[in-house]
Amino acid sequence: MPASIDKRPSPEELLRRVQAEERRARRGRLKVFLGYASRVGKSFRMLDEGRRRKERGEDVVVAGIQFPLTPDLEALMATLEYIPVLKETYAGNEYEVLNVAAIFRRHPRVCLVDELAYDNPPGTRNPKRWQDVDNILDQGVSVITAVNLQHIEEHQDAVERITGKRARQTVPERFLRSADEIVLVDAAVDDMMKRASDSEPADLRRRLSELRELALLLAADVIDGQLENYLRSNGVVLRWGSQERILVCMTPRSDAGAMLRSGRRNADRFHGNLLVCYVRQSGLSAKDQATMDANLALAMELEADVHVLEGSDPIAAIIRFARDERVTQIFVGHSAPDRWKEMWSRSPVDRLIRAATDIDVRIFPHPHPHPQTT
């Protein structure tokens, strides 16, 4: 029997594909603006897209927006039709509920809905706003919406580890994966820091950077899932292999925790491997040795492949190991003070970058630089 016949879908699979295509043809299209933190500008992007679509002749309404508005959002809202939310009170708490019935009667081509993660009061037809949006899509109305990473249900634990806070209202990741388009609102970390008042700027930068990376990975994963579904629906079988081999270089004073967690996320995201290396050195202080022991324990906890290297020239030892192990990315800390800096020479990171001609090098700034000794 020819191999091509073996790959033909079964009648049941063909029926499932036809039904899925018919449902998709009837439904509106869903576009999601994903923010990695508050105040990245996702509501502005949502309203601005609505304005541009209206100028192109599309029938657009706003059905959910959080008041009060900033002046730039007020200017955009002035160009758009608004279907006010319903204000309901339950057990002393006030809720803003989408006026789904009015939206159905109005039946615009595009509906803008902010604050996707809002809860509805008990007794409402749908307990969650995202379920109202799902109903609107089923009526053939396209929806453009916005949500922050902290409100994605499956990412609550990761966000809480970074920020120490947990959002009460959530949206399941499967709803994001049903989107026809997802856009990450990728505000620069430096710009975000200017908008925030924080007594520990180094820690704030770390938190924002980790949240941004999580959001980038989530958005990329959703897009990859859309591609996989498309290929699978057309009979293309995907086989994943190990794409990335990430090497985290640890020193007694590098920000190993951030590098290790980032390396683990990237390795998981790209179905790759996480390796960790440490060039052994003698004469460490008790504090530095305790830090190294803790870092190595974290590496083992994250299921990294840990290697202790020997050599009088740490850069040469790392590059030799990276080439032997076919490493594709090297993570290294920026700060290398005191004795370790002398051991690595005047510009250790520059030396590493020059030597790693065919390997990507990612540099992690040290959050708490140590003063130079004289």
C-alpha angles and dihedrals in degrees: 000000000000115000092236091064091056089059096054112118119247120251089254091053091048090051091049091052093049092049091048091050092048092051092047091050091054096045128081119248120261123217121182128196106205120201124195093209141000118288096024089127103255094138090051091051091049095050093042090055089050090052092050092048091050090051088054090056102262120141103245132175134176112229102170132025133150116245141243096055129208115240093260091052091046089056091053094045089054089065095052139069114246129208102199120231121244115253111220131174125211126173090345094308123114119222132193109217126188111249092235094170091055090047091052091050093047092043099188122187092240130026123193115212122180127192095035093183096062118131122228120222119268112276094034118129090249121028092209134050092225088062089055087052090051089054091049090053090051088059090061095256116133117228131207111194143165135220139165125237091243089066096056104108099218092049097052095102094049093048091047091053089054101040104021088232133103125203117233096210121058146179121211115245090233089070090056089049090056090061120114089213135015123190124192111218094218107192114179115259091232090056091048091052091055089057094050132073108215130157091212107050094172091055091045091053090051093049094048092047092051093047090049091051092050091051092048091052092047093050092047091047092052091050091048089050090053090052092047091051091049093049092044092050087055094051098259113141115213122213118190123210133181102288104171134038108192121194120198113200111208128200128176091261106031120112090257095165094061092043094048095047092046091048091050092050093048094045091051092044094052096036089245141129132270118216128181128198135185124185106223116238131180129229099038116167117247089252094052092045091052090050091050091049091051092047092050090048090053090049090054091046089054089051095244122162100246124205130180110207130204127213144108090239109055094190093054091046092051095047091047091050093045092053093046090052095043092239116189100188133029121200114201136169119246099217119070109164136174120356095356091056091052090049092053094044128240098307108023096164092049090051091050093049092048092048095046093067096158099029126083113239119204117195122210115199114228108250094215111031115207119231116255116253121227 
